[in-house]
Amino acid sequence: MSCPSTPAAAALAAHPPAAGATLTPRAGMLPLVALAIGFVMAMLDVTVVNVGLSNIAGSLDAPLSTLVWIVDGYTLTFAAMLLVGGALADRFGARRLYLTGLFLFVLASLLCGAAPNGPFLIVARLLQGLGAAFFMPSSLSLLTHVYEDDRVRARMLGVWSATVGLAAAVGPLVGGVLIHWLGWRSVFLINVPVGLVGLVMARKLIPQVGGHARALNLSSHLAGVVMLAGLSFVLIQGPVYGWTSPRILAGLAVALSAGAALIRHELRGIAPLLPKALFATPQFAAANGIGFLINFGVYGNLFYLALFLQQGRGADALQTGLQLVPMMAVIFFGNLMSGRMSAHWGPRVPLLLGLSVGTVFTALAMGFSPATPYWLLALVCASANLGISTAIPAMTTVVMQVAGKAHANSAAAALNANRQIGALVGVALMGAILHSVTGWNLRNPLAFGVMAAGYASALWLVWRFVGVVKEQWQVRRA
């Protein structure tokens, strides 16, 4: 697993300083802290919520389908509105969108913490995702505007990536401690004072960045939102209503119709969401498919594993957080190894190696049972995460190389959106397995088998389509 942010090099390529921006001369660390606050909160909320699922279920009398919506509701609006957030930041200014998104996120966190029931919490999570979709693209853009010196900017982006990666790694532990001492509502309410500090710091430390005219393809955006909403409804409610029930079939029809409309609008539209030039070579589509499949496995695994530890092995929230730490901490080291490997051999090598390791060890997890010793469970899951976290930065490198500077913004946004959609589908499918199959001895082979198949499919895409990028890399090094 890797944090959902764009790695430093890709972020720099995707968000070059705009002409006319007001830059801060010799900016220190405080602007970095101001911008990292929102990003870190958003990353923590992805992991800490998984740790608190059993507590939420008990407190709100929430069924499994509600738990899936609580996790996927955030991802749904984030994935659906991510491209919109980038377009609005270009049109109205990155700082304005950052502050708006962070305010929405803080407000939604307050509503999450005060939720009286499951449906209310789901709506609040949807609002959280909307806020994140507004401020996360803008945060990286603003970072490149604040630090005008290339060397300083590169160093700050390195600190940024390490900070966000560390937040993703310690998220389960933070969530476990908060839930153990203060209850599950605290994982949301802690965002309120922290977010308010972030808002004040951003207003004082971050310069204004002027927007510029950009057409908004509302038809394509709306079709994308409806498609993802329909897909989420089908995957999450299918086990509840029955896969052939009229409501599920209607939801599937809506999702397919919206998907067809999106494709039609993109092919005929004057201002498509993604430049058609990106699809001139198969590497771009393949790399986005790899991103989808990786996040499908990573976030599906986190959701499933958290419930397995709690409901299958009897761990409480604090124990779950502690037990997840070694499995998550390897993410940081995998990201570091990936950069060094890509520098020597190009992105194809870490992609092939990382996905191979992830596939093998995830397949080994098919043999897990509630009686499996913890040390063995931790070793297998940590090894799988180490492999996958090695592959993710290399995957982003491939996308940015194919896109070039001319289409870096669109390519980065598309990759992040596809990864979030993969996370949404992965969590929903794991929820369907948990709902439809009884007994962990049957669930584990099916769930981990599906994840391993996803990683294996990503490995095939690398083997089949990423070779040309490797050759280009070797020519550049020469």
DODO-923885 format. One record per residue (C-alpha): x, y, z; residue in one letter. Coordinates in steps of 0.001 Angstrom, whole numbers, plus 524288, in hexadecimal, padded with zeros to 5 digits. Example, Ala and Ser with C-alpha at 12.3 -4.5 7.8 and 13.67 -1.06 7.14 Angstrom:
BEGIN
8300C7EE6C81E78a;835667FBDC81BE4s;
// end
This chain:
BEGIN
800008000080000m;803F080DF17FDD0s;7FD6A81A6B801A0c;7F42381F5B7F72Fp;7FBF582B9B7F4DDs;803FA82DEF7E8ADt;8126C82B737EB74p;81B46837377EC16a;820D8836C07DE63a;81388834A97D844a;80DAF83F827E064a;8182E848E67DBECl;815C68455F7CDC8a;80718845E47CF4Ca;8067A8531C7D600h;8109F85C957D0A1p;8102686A727D5EDp;8064A872B57CE99a;809B887F907C87Aa;8059D88AFF7D0C0g;80570883697DD99a;8095E88AD17E9D4t;8150F883607EF13l;81A60883537FCD2t;828EC886747FCCCp;8313187D568050Er;82553876B680ACFa;8283386E6F816C5g;821D78620381BACm;8151A8680E82080l;80E648688C81323p;811AA85A2A81173l;80B9C8573B81EB3v;7FF7E85F2D81B50a;7FD43857A980EB9l;800BB84A6881468a;7F69284B7E81F4Fi;7EB118495681645g;7F1B083EB980E6Ef;7F5D48373081A80v;7E822837EA82051m;7E2668328A813C8a;7EC418275B813A2m;7EA018240A821D8l;7DB548237F81FFFd;7DCFB818DE815B9v;7E3C880FA681F35t;7DE4F8134982C89v;7D050810FD82825v;7D39A802EE824ABn;7D8CB800B283264v;7CC33805EF83852g;7C2707FE5C82FFEl;7BEB87F47C83A6Es;7BCF27FF3F8448En;7B4848071D83B28i;7AC5F7FB168381Ca;7A9E27F8B184691g;7A720806D9849F3s;79E00809F583EA1l;7988C7FC3E83CA4d;79DBD7FCF282EC2a;79D3B7F118825ADp;7A8927ED3881CF0l;7A3307F48F81127s;7A2F58012081925t;7B1257FF0181D15l;7B4DF7FD9680ED1v;7ADB080A3B80B90w;7B4B581122816BBi;7C1D280D7D810B4v;7BDEB80EBE80266d;7B59081AFC803EAg;7C1E5822F680618y;7C8B781C7E7FA98t;7BCDA81E0F7F1C1l;7BBEE82CD67F25Ct;7CAA682E537F2B6f;7CC79826407E653a;7C0AC82C1E7DF6Fa;7C43383A497E256m;7D30F839C27E185l;7D38E83E3B7D35Fl;7C969848AA7D664v;7D1C384D767E1B0g;7DD9884EE17D8E6g;7D5B4856287CE9Fa;7CFBA85F507D8B8l;7DD26862077DE86a;7E205866077D108d;7D61086E867CEDBr;7D47E8754D7DC1Af;7E206874297E20Dg;7E897869397E997a;7E8D5870547F6AFr;7DA4E8734B7F660r;7D6EF865267F33Cl;7E04C8602A7FD93y;7D9FE8686080841l;7CC46864D28039Ft;7CF56856618035Dg;7D5F7856778109Bl;7CA6685DA4816A1f;7C1058537881103l;7C9A18488E81634f;7C9D884E60823E6v;7BB2185078823CEl;7B8DF8429B81F00a;7C1E983D3C82986s;7B9C68441D833D8l;7AD7783E1782E10l;7B3EA8309F82DC4c;7B757831B283C1Dg;7A96A8359E83F8Aa;7A2C982B67836E6a;796E18257383DDBp;7957D81A2883453n;79BA081354828BCg;794D881ABD81D9Cp;7989A827D9823A3f;7A6C28235E8249Fl;7A6A081F0581665i;7A1DF82C70811E0v;7AC508331181A18a;7B6A982A3981420r;7B1E682DF38068Bl;7B3EE83C3980A45l;7C185838F880F6Aq;7C51F8332480252g;7C03B83F477FB57l;7C8BC847E9803D8g;7D49683F3C80179a;7D24583F977F2C4a;7D2F284E6F7F370f;7DEE48504D7FBF3f;7E7C1844DA7F8A6m;7EAFB848767EA78p;7ECA2856B57EE6Es;7F5EE853927F99As;8009584E327F0C5l;7FECE859437E717s;80028863657F1DFl;80C4C85C9C7F6F5l;8133385EB77EA07t;80F2886D157E9F5h;8143286FC97F7A7v;821E286A5B7F57Ey;8270A870F37E939e;8350086BD47E9C3d;835EE85EBC7E2ABd;83EF3858867ECABr;8371885D497F847v;82A81858D77F1D5r;82FFA84B4A7EF3Aa;8345B84A187FD5Er;8272F84E908028Am;82009845147F9A8l;8289B83A3B7FF1Bg;824FE83E2180CF9v;816C183ED3808A7w;816C58311A8030Es;81D7782B7E80F11a;813D48324581823t;807DE82D79810E2v;80D8681FC480FD6g;8103481FA281E68l;80249824128211Aa;7FCE9818C881925a;805C380F4682062a;80264813B682E3Ev;7F3FA815DB82B61g;7EF58808DE83119p;7F6FC80B3283DA9l;7F1D88191683F2Cv;7E4128143783CD5g;7E5968090F8466Eg;7EA93811F38513Cv;7DFF881C3B84F1Dl;7D50E8122E84EA6i;7DA3980AE685A84h;7DAB9817108630Bw;7D0738203485D5Bl;7C763817F4854DAg;7C5A58172D8461Cw;7C00F824ED844EEr;7CD4582A83848E3s;7D39E8264E83C10v;7CAC98302C83541f;7C9E683ABC83FA0l;7D8BC83BE0840A1i;7D8418417D832DAn;7D0A284D6B8377Av;7DB188546B83FAEp;7E61084FA9836D7v;7DEC68540482AB4g;7DBB58616483064l;7EA2D863508331Cv;7ECF385F5982521g;7E3048692981FF8l;7E8F78745F827C0v;7F6D6870CC823C1m;7F32086F7781567a;7EC7087CBC81530r;7F8628834B81B1Ck;8037687BDE81485l;7FEEF8778A80718i;7FF388818F7FC04p;7F427884227F2ABq;7F54987CEF7E5CBv;7ED6B882947DABCg;7E41987A027D31Fg;7E255879A57C48Fh;7D726876F17BB5Ba;7D47E868747B9BBr;7C8AC861F97B3D8a;7C137858F07BCFAl;7BB7E84D147B641n;7AFC584BDF7BF3Bl;7A96D8410C7B73Cs;7B52E838207B87Ds;7B6EF83B327C6EEh;7A8A2838677C9C7l;7A8FA82BB27C20Da;7B4FF827667C99Fg;7AEA282A477D6C2v;7A241822CA7D325v;7AA31817547CDE7m;7B226815F97DA61l;7A644817BE7E316a;79ED980D327DBA1g;7AA7D804057DBFCl;7AC07806067EAA5s;79DA1803537ECF6f;79E277F6B37E526v;7AA747F1777EB9Al;7A6CA7F5257F98Ei;798427F2607F985q;798AF7E6AA7F064g;79ACC7DCD67FB70p;790017E38080353v;7853D7E4527F920y;789A27D8F27F09Fg;791917DA257E435w;785AB7D82C7DB67t;77C417E0DF7E2FAs;775B27EBFE7DB6Bp;77CCF7F6747E344r;78A297F0B07E057i;787247EE9F7D203l;7823E7FCA37D12Ba;78E9F8018A7D7C8g;796DF7F9C37CE30l;78F4B7FF727C2C8a;7917980D3C7C7FAv;7A00C80ACE7C9BFa;7A19D8051B7BC1Al;7999980FEE7B5D0s;7A17A81A6D7BCC2a;7AE24813BD7B8C4g;7A9C58136F7AA96a;7A5F0821D27AB61a;7B344825267B121l;7BA5081E5D7A5FBi;7B18B8250C79C03r;7B3C2832817A1EFh;7C2728305B7A289e;7C33E82C257944Dl;7BAB78374478F48r;7BD3E841D57996Fg;7C43984E8279670i;7CAFC84E827A3C2a;7CCBF840347A7C8p;7D0C083CD07B59Dl;7DD148365D7B057l;7E49283A9E7A430p;7E339830A079961k;7F1F0831287974Da;7F3BE829A07A401l;7EDC181DAE79DBAf;7F68481E09791C3a;7FEF981373797F4t;7FA1B807B679FC4p;8034D80A647AB32q;7FAA7814FA7B0EBf;7EE7E80C837B161a;7F67C800F27B64Fa;7FCAF808D57C148a;7EF5080DC27C582n;7EA717FFC17C56Dg;7F6027FC077CE01i;7F290807107D75Eg;7E4748028D7D80Af;7E8547F4707DADAl;7F2867F80E7E505i;7E91B800717ECD4n;7DEA37F6137EB0Ef;7E76B7EC9D7F269g;7ED727F6197FC1Ev;7E1107FC4380172y;7D90D7EFF680034g;7E3807E9448084En;7E3AD7F3D6812C5l;7D4E27F36281436f;7D4567E48B8146Cy;7E0217E2B781D40l;7DB287EC5582778a;7CE587E4D282898l;7D5697D7B28287Cf;7DE067DBEA833D4l;7D26C7E0E183BAEq;7C7557D7B383845q;7CF2A7CBAC834A4g;7DA2C7CC6483E93r;7D39B7D42784983g;7DC9A7E00E849B9a;7D77B7ED0A84ECDd;7DA1E7FA1D84821a;7E7027FCA084F35l;7EBFD7EEDC84CB8q;7E7F77EFEA83E7Ct;7EF5C7FCAE83CF7g;7FB897F6F884341l;7FAD97EAA083B21q;7F9877F25B82E81l;8056E7FAF98313Cv;8100B7F1A182C4Dp;807D87EE7682060m;806647FCEA81D22m;813D8801FE8212Ea;81A5D7FB07815D0v;813408045080C92i;81D0980F0080F94f;828B88066580C61f;822658010B80014g;8206380ED87FADDn;82E9F812287FD75l;83397805CB7F6DFm;82B2B8085F7EB03s;8316D815797E849g;83F2E80FFA7E918r;83BD7804537E0A2m;8356880CD67D650s;84148815C57D620a;84A0980A337D2BEh;84187801667CA57w;8358B8092E7C683g;827A3807447CB71p;825547F9F27C528r;82E277F2AE7CEBDv;827BD7F74B7DB7Fp;81A677F5477D544l;81D357E7357D18Dl;824367E4017DE34l;81A937EAD77E72Cg;80E6D7E52C7E0E9l;814657D7937E08Es;8174C7D82A7EF20v;809C97DDB67F1F0g;8030B7D3297E9FAt;80A6F7C7DA7F013v;808E67CC017FE39f;7FAA07CFE77FC8At;7F8287C2637F6DAa;7FECE7BC6F802CBl;7F5207C3D380B62a;7EA537BB51805AEm;7EE507B14380FDFg;7EB9E7BA4F81B6Ef;7E21A7B5D6825E4s;7DE5B7BBB483312p;7E84E7B25C83920a;7F3BD7B70A830C5t;7FED17BC338397Ap;7FF987CAED83939y;80E097CB1E8359Dw;80B467C36182948l;7FFA97CBEF825ABl;807BD7D848827B2a;8134C7D2F481FF0l;80B097CF388142Fv;803197DBD7813ECc;80F0F7E4718161Da;8163F7DDAC80AFFs;80AA87DFB4801E5a;809A47EE1F8059Cn;8184F7EFF6803DDl;817607EACE7F614g;80B847F2E77F263i;810EF7FF647F85Fs;81D157FD657F003t;814C37FCD77E3B8a;80C40808E67E5D8i;8162D814057E419p;81B7480D2B7D805a;80DA980C5E7D293m;80C1B81B107D46At;8192481D4B7CDAEt;8144B815CB7C1D0v;8080081E1E7C0FEv;80F7282AE97C1F5m;8197A826967B7D2q;80EE2822FA7AE2Dv;8074A82F8A7B0B2a;812AD838ED7AFD0g;8121A846D57B4D7k;8073384AAE7AB91a;7FD64841757B1C7h;8033283F697BF55a;7F7C28457C7C6BBn;7ED8283D567BFC7s;7F56F830D57C0BFa;7F7E2832537CF5Da;7E98B835447D1F6a;7E51F829AA7C9C9a;7EE6F820697D0BDl;7EA11824C47DE3Bn;7DBB9823D97DA54a;7DD91816167D4EEn;7E4A7811EA7E134r;7D990816DC7E9ADq;7CFB280FAC7E149i;7D7CE8036A7E330g;7D752805787F1E5a;7C89D807537F160l;7C67F7FAC37E9ACv;7D0147F3117F21Dg;7C9617F6A27FEE0v;7BBE97F42E7F91Fa;7BFC57E6CC7F3F8l;7C5EE7E2D0800DFm;7B9557E6F48078Eg;7B1A57DE847FE08a;7BA4B7D2C880138i;7B8B27D4F380FC8l;7AA067D60F80E27h;7A8377CA7680503s;7B1CC7C07480A81v;7B1457BB338185Et;7BD247B66881FC2g;7CAD67BC0F81F20w;7D06C7AF5B819EEn;7C8397B18D80DB3l;7C8FA7C06080D4Br;7D7C87C15680DFCn;7DB027B8FB801FDp;7D0DC7C04B7F9FCl;7D4417CE107FE9Ba;7E30E7CCDF7FDEBf;7E1DC7C5277F153g;7DA667D05B7EAF7v;7E4B07DA197EFABm;7EFCA7D1907EA9Ba;7E8E27D0687DD7Ca;7E8147DF3E7DCDBg;7F6A87E09C7DF55y;7F9977D5E97D562a;7F1787DD2B7CB40s;7F9307E9977CE0Aa;805BD7E1CC7CC81l;801347DD1E7BF25w;7FE647EB2C7BB04l;80C3B7EF0A7BEC8v;8121F7E38E7B786w;809F87E6407AB72r;80A0B7F51E7AA5Ff;814DD7FB877B252v;820977F6CD7AA86g;820F8802A67A169v;821FE80BCA7ACFFv;82D82803CE7B1E1k;834A4805B77A507e;831EC814517A542q;8377F814F07B2FCw;843E680E037AECBq;845B9817747A363v;84451823227AC75r;84E2A81D947B616r;857B081B407AAF0a;
// end
